[in-house]
Amino acid sequence: MTFTVEIRDPEDVKEGNHTVKIFVSADEIEKLLVDLQHLKTSEPGTNVRLFSSAWGGGELSSTPQRKDSVMTNLLRIWRTE
């Protein structure tokens, strides 16, 4: 099971020069598709929150995939208009 969100060049976040990387294993893609399907039929403003085990939920893996990245502990995907 792999589903991590990592930030490359985190020191550049304030300047907007960073890169977000998402690593997902095949089994986690199905779970993500279910979450996205739920958002598709939800009201605008609804969101899906995915946490690392360090922050409680465990939907996100806690093992970094790249040495040049820093993991994030929360991914929120929002439904807009």
Residue, then its C-alpha position, 0 to 999 in steps of 0.5 A: m500500500t502506497f499513497t504519499v504526498e510529498i513536496r519537493d523544494p519545501e523551502d521554496v513553498k512561499e515563493g511558489n517554486h515547489t513541486v507536489k508529487i503524489f505516489v499511489s500504488a494500484d490498490e490505492i488508486e481504487k480507493l482514490l477513485v471511490d473518494l473522487q466519485h463521492l466528490k463528483t456527486s457531492e455539493p460544492g464545498t465538500n472535501v475528502r481528507l486523507f491523513s497519514s498515520a502520524w496524524g490519525g487517519g492512515e489513508l496516506s502512507s508514512t514512508p517517503q518515496r523520494k529522498d529529495s522530498v518532504m512528506t505531507n500529513l494531510l491531503r484535502i481534495w475539494r469539490t468546487e462549482 
